[in-house]
Amino acid sequence: MVRVRIKWSTNCGWLSNANTSNLKYLDNNGFYAIYLARYNSQTIMVGDGKLLYIGKAYDQTIRQRLQQPHDADQCMNNLKRQKPNYELFFKSGIISETDQERLTVQLVNDVECCMIFMNKPSCNAQCKEKYEGREVSIEHENSWIIKNSSCP
C-alpha cells in the first residue's frame, strides 16, 4: 500500500480571487478542493461547508488550473444559485510525504481518484462510483472538508 500525506493550506480562498490570492501552495502543483460555504464577516470564519469538487494540477500550478474552465463549473454554479448566502471557496494542497521514491502522474491520479471515491464531491463525475487504482492510504493535514482515505 502506498502511503501519502497531503498538507493543505491552513486558510481558504474565494474561488473568484484565485488568480490574485496569496494562499499557500497555489504556485505549486498539487490538489485543490472547491466547496460551498457560508462566510461570516463578524468572525472571519467559513462554516457549514459542502464539498463540491476535488481536482489536481500535475503539469501546471494550482493557480493556473483554477483559472481554466472545468467540466464541473455548471454544477458548482447551479448549487451556488440554490444557496445565495453561500460562496465558492477553495483550499490548495501538496503531497508533503509519501513512501514512493518519486511522484508520478499515475500516483497523483490514484490519489485524486481515491479522494473523490471516498468523499463523493457533488460535482465530480469520475471516480465517484468506482476506484480502480493501486492501494493507497491518504492522510490530510489542515483539512476539515476532506476525510482521510484508504482505497483498496
N, C-alpha and C positions, 0 to 999 in steps of 0.2 A: 504494500500500500504506500502510495506517495503522500507525504505529509507537507502541507503548505500553511503558512501563516500570512494573512493579509492585514496590513496596517492601513487603516482608514484615516482620512483627515478627521481631526477632532471636531471641527466645526462643519457646517454645511454651507452651501452657497445657493443663491437663487439661480435657477436654470437660465433665466433670461439674461443674467450677467456673467455667464461662464467665460466669455471672451475677455473680460476685464478683471475677473476675480483673482485674488491673491491666495486662494485656498491651496493648502499644501498638496503636493503630488500632481497638480494639474499639468505641469510641464514634463511629466514622466509618462511612460507607457504603463498601462495597468488596467484597473477596473473602475467602473462608476455605477452608482445606484441612483436612480431617479425616483423620487417619491412625492406624494401629495400630502401636504401637512398644513396645519394652521399656525400662523406666526403671531405671537403675542408681543407687541411693541413695548408693553409695560415691563415685561420680564425679560425681553430679548430671548425668548425661548421658542423652539419649534416643537410642536407636540401633535398628538393624535394623528400620526403618520400612517400612510398606506403605501407600501412598496409597489411601484408601477413597472419598473424596468431595470434589468441588470445588463450591462454591456462591458465590452473590453476595447482597449486600444493597444494593439500589439506593435504595429509598424508605424505608429504615429503617436502624438501625445494625446492625453485625455482631453485637453483643451481643444485640440483640433477636431477630435471625434465628436465632442459635444456640439460643435458648431455645424456639423453636417446633418443633412436630413436623415431621419430614422424611419424605418417601417412602422414604428410604434407611435409616431407623432400624432396621428389622428386619434388613436386610442387614448393617449395621455390627455390631449386637448378636450376630448369628449368627457372624460372623467372630471377634468377641472371645471368644465362648464356646469356639471351637475353639483359642484360644491363651490359656489362663487366666493366664499370666505377663505378658501384654501389657495395655496401657491404651490408651484412646482419647485422642488429643491433637489440638490444632488450632493453626494459625497464621492470623493475620489479615493482610490486605494491602490497600494502596490504590494507585490509579493515581497515580504521582508525576510522570510525564511522558507527554505524548502530542503528536503533531503536529496533532491535531484542535483546532479552536477551542474546543469545549466538549464535556463528557461528556454523551452522550445515552443513553437506555435501550437503543437499538439497538447502540451501540458496546459498552456493558457486556455485553449479551447475546452479541455476537460474541466478545468477549474470553473470557468464561466458556466458551462453546461450543468455541472453539479450544483452550483449556487442557484441556478434557475430551477432545476428539478426539485431541490429541497425547499425553496422559498416561494415558488409559484407566483412571481410578479404578474399582476393583471395584464400587462401589455406585451410581455414576451410571448412569441409564438413558438419558437423552437425550444426543445428540451424540457418543456413543462410536463409532458406525459410519460417520457421515457428517457432514461440515461443509459448510454451505451459506451461510455469512456472507460478508462482504467480505474482501478480502485484508488480513491483519493479521499483524504481527510483534510478539511479546511477549518482552521481556527481564525476567528476575526478579532481584531483589536480595535477599539473605539467605534464599534458599530452596534447600535441598538435596533437597527432596522433589518439587518441580515443575520440569520441564525448560523451558528457553527454547523457544518455539514459533513457527512460521510456518505459517499456513494459507493455502491457495491464494489 
